[in-house]
């Protein structure tokens, strides 16, 4: 059985981060599908990536990362808003 584990996802994300500038130079602002440290394809939207990959890969067996030219593609900032009602 060919599984895609959390360790595989982490490894592919590390590959994305380590190679980010080269990937951006090669693909520009795209959504990259990555599996086993290989780019499966570059797409204009996440939906396009999922649709195009669905014939050959099951959802959850690869990662999709936005490659936009700066570190906001792989860094997340979560802010908590307090609203008084």
C-alpha positions in Angstrom: 0.0 0.0 0.0 1.4 3.4 -1.0 0.7 5.9 1.8 1.6 9.5 2.2 2.4 10.1 5.8 2.7 13.3 7.9 6.5 12.7 7.7 6.2 12.8 3.9 4.2 16.0 4.0 6.7 17.6 6.4 9.6 16.5 4.1 7.9 17.9 1.0 7.2 21.2 2.9 10.8 21.4 3.9 11.8 20.8 0.3 9.5 23.7 -0.7 10.9 26.1 1.9 14.5 25.2 1.2 14.1 25.6 -2.6 11.6 28.5 -2.5 13.6 31.1 -4.4 14.6 28.6 -7.1 11.0 27.4 -7.4 9.7 31.0 -7.7 12.3 31.8 -10.4 11.2 28.7 -12.3 7.4 28.8 -11.9 6.6 32.4 -10.9 3.4 33.1 -8.8 1.7 29.7 -9.0 0.3 27.0 -6.7 2.8 24.1 -6.7 1.8 20.5 -6.2 4.6 18.6 -4.5 5.1 14.9 -3.7 8.3 13.1 -2.7 10.3 16.3 -3.2 9.2 16.6 -6.8 6.9 19.3 -8.3 4.0 17.5 -9.9 2.8 20.7 -11.6 2.2 24.4 -11.3 -1.3 25.9 -11.4 -3.1 29.2 -11.3 -5.4 28.2 -8.5 -5.7 25.5 -5.8 -8.9 24.3 -7.4 -7.2 23.9 -10.8 -4.4 21.9 -9.2 -6.8 19.5 -7.5 -8.9 19.1 -10.6 -5.9 18.4 -12.8 -4.2 16.0 -10.4 -7.4 14.1 -9.6 -6.9 11.6 -12.4 -3.6 10.4 -11.2 -3.4 11.2 -7.4 -5.8 10.8 -4.5 -6.5 14.0 -2.4 -4.1 14.1 0.5 -1.3 12.3 -1.2 0.6 15.5 -2.1 0.8 19.0 -0.8 -0.1 22.3 -2.6 1.8 25.4 -1.7 1.4 28.9 -3.0 4.6 30.3 -4.4 4.2 34.1 -4.5 7.8 35.3 -4.2 8.0 36.1 -0.5 8.0 34.3 2.8 4.3 34.8 3.4 3.7 31.7 1.3 5.1 29.5 4.1 4.6 31.7 7.2 1.3 32.1 8.9 0.3 34.8 11.3 -2.8 34.1 13.4 -4.4 37.0 15.2 -7.2 36.9 17.7 -9.8 39.6 17.4 -11.8 40.6 20.4 -15.2 42.0 19.5 -17.5 43.5 22.1 -21.1 43.0 21.3 
